[in-house]
């Protein structure tokens, strides 16, 4: 009887072990899959994500997010799409070169290029924020990665608001000749920007303070404004006085270096008239709008204002990102 009982127990044990073995064979692939699958599901990190650090903004941001903020800060949202696209490409090119591919911070003002945060955009656009933001992001997305190059090198993509009918050369502005920053005609700006010409009445005391000198009526009578081929003042000369047009503009806070000066002796007021707004070098933003309204594409606009250039997608060096020389101020 004990032998029968032992046989039954042993038989049941064998069956149980067989069932467990079969179950184990079923679960092994699942267990193996569980241990291997997470490795395959981990996304590869981009070896070189370009982020831009903006002075006064808490955290670095992706390059394309930065470009959105610059286009919002530099151009009216109501501009033609092709003008906005041109601005996006110029802004991207400028920041990549100026920051050495994101390695250095950049200012958010006209000393570099104006950047507006999402909060600032919302405050500016109010009820139209969602509509404008959607439009802007879609436009910038169509230019993703596009930069302006001269030969194999990204350019110093300088731009400014409004010209006097012609752009300025880098040679006249800084004394350094740059082949792609030459003077070109910029017609039609007065149609899209009514305020091309500005008038200032400056008390003689403020004039003297700004220039660090004491002017009399005779000095205004002998004042000569020596102009270059673009119609801007290259040099201002009078009795015991000489400054470049750029120095005069910066000292007096003028809109441009295309200016005329007269003196009201009776009221002791200096009368100043200026044409255009900005340094005049590179792309005119209102000129870009005028061309866009005529049917020009962003590429047409950019390769016109930046002589001899082409539009090219930039390629990131996975080991060192982009290496480009640091350059100077932009839209001021």
C-alpha positions as CSV (number, residue, x, y, z in Angstrom):
1,X,0.0,0.0,0.0
2,X,2.8,2.4,0.9
3,X,4.5,1.4,-2.4
4,X,1.4,2.3,-4.4
5,X,1.0,5.6,-2.5
6,X,4.7,6.5,-3.1
7,X,4.3,5.7,-6.8
8,X,1.2,7.9,-7.1
9,X,3.0,10.8,-5.3
10,X,6.1,10.3,-7.5
11,X,3.9,10.3,-10.6
12,X,2.2,13.5,-9.5
13,X,5.5,15.1,-8.8
14,X,6.8,14.2,-12.2
15,X,3.7,15.7,-13.8
16,X,4.0,18.9,-11.8
17,X,7.7,19.2,-12.7
18,X,6.8,18.7,-16.4
19,X,4.1,21.4,-16.2
20,X,6.5,23.8,-14.4
21,X,9.2,23.1,-17.1
22,X,6.8,23.8,-19.9
23,X,5.6,27.0,-18.2
24,X,9.3,28.0,-17.7
25,X,9.9,27.5,-21.4
26,X,7.0,29.8,-22.1
27,X,8.1,32.6,-19.8
28,X,11.8,32.6,-20.6
29,X,11.4,34.5,-23.9
30,X,9.1,37.1,-22.1
31,X,11.7,37.5,-19.4
32,X,14.5,37.9,-21.9
33,X,12.4,40.4,-23.9
34,X,11.8,42.4,-20.7
35,X,15.5,42.7,-20.1
36,X,16.5,43.6,-23.7
37,X,13.7,45.8,-24.8
38,X,14.5,48.9,-22.7
39,X,17.9,49.2,-24.4
40,X,16.2,49.4,-27.8
41,X,13.6,51.9,-26.6
42,X,16.1,54.4,-25.4
43,X,16.3,57.3,-28.0
44,X,19.7,58.3,-29.1
45,X,20.7,61.7,-27.9
46,X,21.6,64.3,-30.5
47,X,25.4,64.5,-30.2
48,X,25.4,68.3,-30.8
49,X,22.2,70.2,-29.9
50,X,22.8,73.9,-30.6
51,X,21.3,76.1,-27.9
52,X,21.5,79.9,-27.6
53,X,22.2,81.8,-24.4
54,X,20.6,85.2,-24.4
55,X,21.7,87.8,-21.8
56,X,18.9,88.5,-19.4
57,X,17.0,85.2,-20.2
58,X,17.2,82.5,-17.5
59,X,17.9,79.4,-19.6
60,X,19.5,78.6,-22.9
61,X,17.1,77.8,-25.7
62,X,17.1,75.8,-28.9
63,X,18.4,77.7,-31.9
64,X,15.1,77.7,-33.8
65,X,13.2,78.9,-30.7
66,X,15.6,81.8,-30.5
67,X,15.1,82.7,-34.2
68,X,11.3,82.9,-33.6
69,X,12.0,85.5,-30.8
70,X,14.3,87.5,-33.1
71,X,11.9,87.7,-36.0
72,X,9.2,88.9,-33.6
73,X,11.6,91.5,-32.2
74,X,13.0,92.7,-35.5
75,X,10.1,92.8,-37.9
76,X,6.4,93.7,-37.8
77,X,4.4,90.5,-37.8
78,X,2.2,92.1,-40.6
79,X,5.1,92.0,-43.1
80,X,4.9,89.7,-46.1
81,X,5.9,86.1,-45.4
82,X,8.9,86.2,-47.7
83,X,10.3,89.3,-45.8
84,X,9.8,87.4,-42.5
85,X,11.5,84.3,-44.0
86,X,14.4,86.5,-45.1
87,X,14.7,87.9,-41.6
88,X,14.7,84.4,-40.1
89,X,17.5,83.3,-42.3
90,X,19.6,86.4,-41.6
91,X,18.9,86.1,-37.8
92,X,20.0,82.5,-37.7
93,X,23.1,83.2,-39.7
94,X,24.0,86.2,-37.5
95,X,23.6,84.3,-34.2
96,X,25.5,81.2,-35.3
97,X,28.5,83.2,-36.4
98,X,28.4,85.8,-33.5
99,X,28.1,83.2,-30.8
100,X,30.5,80.7,-32.3
101,X,27.7,78.2,-32.8
102,X,26.1,78.8,-29.5
103,X,29.2,78.8,-27.4
104,X,29.0,82.4,-26.4
105,X,26.0,84.5,-25.1
106,X,24.3,87.2,-27.2
107,X,22.6,90.4,-26.2
108,X,18.9,90.8,-26.8
109,X,19.1,94.4,-28.0
110,X,20.0,96.3,-31.2
111,X,23.7,96.0,-30.1
112,X,23.3,92.4,-31.6
113,X,19.7,91.6,-32.7
114,X,16.5,92.2,-30.8
115,X,15.0,89.1,-29.1
116,X,11.5,89.0,-27.6
117,X,10.4,86.3,-25.2
118,X,7.0,84.5,-25.5
119,X,5.8,86.7,-22.6
120,X,6.9,89.9,-24.4
121,X,5.3,88.7,-27.6
122,X,2.0,88.0,-25.8
123,X,2.0,91.4,-24.3
124,X,2.7,93.1,-27.6
125,X,0.2,91.1,-29.7
126,X,-2.6,90.7,-27.0
127,X,-5.6,89.0,-28.4
128,X,-3.8,88.2,-31.7
129,X,-1.0,86.3,-29.9
130,X,-2.1,82.8,-30.8
131,X,-2.7,83.8,-34.4
132,X,0.5,85.7,-34.8
133,X,2.6,83.0,-33.0
134,X,1.2,80.3,-35.2
135,X,2.0,82.3,-38.3
136,X,5.5,83.1,-37.1
137,X,6.4,79.6,-36.1
138,X,5.2,78.2,-39.4
139,X,7.3,80.7,-41.4
140,X,10.4,80.1,-39.3
141,X,10.0,76.4,-39.7
142,X,10.1,76.7,-43.5
143,X,13.6,78.1,-43.1
144,X,15.0,75.7,-40.5
145,X,18.7,75.3,-40.9
146,X,19.0,77.8,-43.7
147,X,22.0,80.2,-43.5
148,X,23.7,82.7,-45.8
149,X,27.2,81.8,-47.0
150,X,29.9,83.5,-49.0
151,X,32.0,80.8,-50.5
152,X,32.1,78.2,-47.7
153,X,31.7,80.6,-44.8
154,X,28.7,82.0,-43.0
155,X,28.5,85.7,-43.4
156,X,28.1,88.6,-40.9
157,X,24.5,89.1,-41.7
158,X,24.1,92.7,-40.8
159,X,20.7,94.3,-41.3
160,X,18.9,97.5,-40.4
161,X,15.5,99.2,-40.5
162,X,15.3,101.7,-43.4
163,X,17.7,103.1,-46.0
164,X,17.9,106.4,-47.8
165,X,17.4,104.6,-51.1
166,X,20.8,102.8,-51.0
167,X,22.5,100.5,-48.5
168,X,25.9,101.4,-47.0
169,X,29.1,99.6,-47.6
170,X,31.1,97.9,-44.9
171,X,34.1,99.9,-46.0
172,X,32.3,103.3,-45.3
173,X,30.8,102.1,-42.1
174,X,33.8,100.4,-40.4
175,X,36.8,100.9,-42.7
176,X,36.9,97.2,-43.4
177,X,36.0,96.1,-46.9
178,X,33.7,93.0,-47.0
179,X,32.9,91.7,-50.4
180,X,29.3,90.8,-49.7
181,X,28.5,94.0,-47.8
182,X,28.4,96.4,-50.8
183,X,26.0,99.3,-51.6
184,X,22.9,98.3,-53.6
185,X,19.8,100.3,-54.5
186,X,16.8,99.8,-52.2
187,X,13.8,101.3,-53.9
188,X,10.2,101.4,-52.6
189,X,10.8,101.7,-48.9
190,X,8.9,105.0,-48.7
191,X,5.8,103.1,-49.8
192,X,5.9,100.6,-46.9
193,X,7.5,102.9,-44.3
194,X,6.1,106.4,-44.2
195,X,8.7,107.6,-41.7
196,X,11.9,107.6,-43.9
197,X,12.6,111.2,-43.1
198,X,12.8,112.6,-39.5
199,X,13.2,116.1,-38.1
200,X,14.9,117.0,-34.8
201,X,15.1,120.4,-33.0
202,X,18.0,120.3,-30.6
203,X,18.9,123.2,-28.2
204,X,22.4,124.4,-28.7
205,X,23.2,123.5,-25.1
206,X,22.3,119.8,-25.8
207,X,24.3,119.8,-29.0
208,X,27.4,121.2,-27.3
209,X,27.0,118.7,-24.4
210,X,26.7,115.8,-26.9
211,X,29.7,116.8,-28.9
212,X,31.8,117.9,-25.9
213,X,32.5,121.3,-27.5
214,X,31.2,124.9,-27.6
215,X,29.8,125.8,-31.0
216,X,29.1,129.4,-32.1
217,X,27.1,130.5,-35.2
218,X,30.3,130.8,-37.3
219,X,31.0,127.1,-36.9
220,X,27.6,126.2,-38.3
221,X,28.2,128.6,-41.2
222,X,31.5,126.9,-42.0
223,X,30.2,123.3,-41.4
224,X,30.9,121.0,-44.3
225,X,29.2,117.6,-44.5
226,X,31.3,115.4,-46.8
227,X,29.2,112.7,-48.3
228,X,30.2,109.3,-49.7
229,X,28.7,107.5,-52.8
230,X,25.7,106.3,-50.8
231,X,24.7,109.9,-49.9
232,X,25.6,109.4,-46.2
233,X,27.9,111.8,-44.3
234,X,31.3,110.3,-44.2
235,X,32.9,113.3,-42.4
236,X,31.7,116.5,-40.7
237,X,34.3,119.4,-40.7
238,X,34.1,122.9,-39.3
239,X,36.4,125.4,-37.5
240,X,38.5,123.4,-35.1
241,X,36.2,120.4,-35.5
242,X,36.2,117.1,-37.3
243,X,34.2,113.9,-36.8
244,X,33.1,111.0,-38.9
245,X,29.4,110.7,-39.8
246,X,29.2,107.6,-37.7
247,X,30.7,109.5,-34.7
248,X,28.2,112.3,-35.2
249,X,25.3,109.9,-35.4
250,X,26.3,108.1,-32.2
251,X,27.0,111.2,-30.3
252,X,23.8,113.0,-31.2
253,X,21.6,109.9,-31.2
254,X,20.6,110.4,-34.9
255,X,18.5,107.9,-36.8
256,X,21.1,107.5,-39.6
257,X,24.3,109.0,-41.1
258,X,22.4,110.6,-43.9
259,X,21.7,114.0,-42.2
260,X,21.5,117.7,-42.9
261,X,22.2,120.4,-40.2
262,X,21.0,124.0,-40.0
263,X,21.2,126.5,-37.1
264,X,18.4,128.8,-35.9
265,X,20.5,131.7,-34.5
266,X,17.5,133.6,-33.0
267,X,16.2,130.6,-31.0
268,X,19.6,128.9,-30.6
269,X,18.3,125.6,-31.9
270,X,20.0,123.1,-34.2
271,X,17.7,121.8,-36.9
272,X,18.6,118.2,-38.0
273,X,17.0,116.2,-40.8
274,X,17.8,112.5,-41.3
275,X,16.9,110.0,-43.9
276,X,16.6,106.3,-43.2
277,X,17.0,104.4,-39.9
278,X,20.0,102.3,-38.8
279,X,23.6,101.8,-39.9
280,X,22.6,101.1,-43.5
281,X,24.8,98.0,-43.9
282,X,23.4,94.7,-45.3
283,X,19.7,94.0,-45.6
284,X,17.2,96.8,-45.3
285,X,14.1,95.3,-43.4
286,X,11.7,97.7,-45.1
287,X,13.5,97.2,-48.3
288,X,12.9,93.5,-47.9
289,X,9.2,94.1,-47.4
290,X,9.1,96.3,-50.5
291,X,10.7,93.6,-52.6
292,X,8.5,90.9,-51.1
293,X,5.4,92.9,-52.0
294,X,6.7,92.8,-55.6
295,X,6.9,89.0,-55.6
296,X,10.5,88.4,-54.6
297,X,11.3,85.3,-52.6
298,X,13.4,85.3,-49.4
299,X,16.3,83.9,-51.3
300,X,16.0,86.6,-54.0
301,X,16.0,89.3,-51.2
302,X,19.0,87.9,-49.3
303,X,21.2,87.2,-52.3
304,X,20.5,90.8,-53.5
305,X,21.4,92.6,-50.3
306,X,24.3,90.3,-49.6
307,X,26.3,90.4,-52.8
308,X,27.7,87.0,-54.1
309,X,26.1,84.9,-51.4
310,X,24.0,81.7,-51.5
311,X,21.6,80.0,-49.1
312,X,22.9,76.8,-47.6
313,X,21.8,74.4,-44.8
314,X,24.4,74.4,-42.1
315,X,25.9,71.1,-41.1
316,X,26.7,70.4,-37.5
317,X,30.1,68.9,-36.6
318,X,29.1,66.1,-34.2
319,X,32.4,66.4,-32.2
320,X,32.7,70.2,-32.0
321,X,29.4,71.7,-33.4
322,X,30.0,74.8,-35.4
323,X,33.3,76.7,-35.4
324,X,32.9,80.2,-36.7
325,X,34.6,83.5,-36.0
326,X,33.0,86.0,-33.5
327,X,31.8,89.2,-35.1
328,X,30.4,92.6,-34.2
329,X,27.1,94.3,-33.6
330,X,24.2,94.2,-36.0
331,X,21.1,96.1,-36.4
332,X,22.0,99.2,-34.5
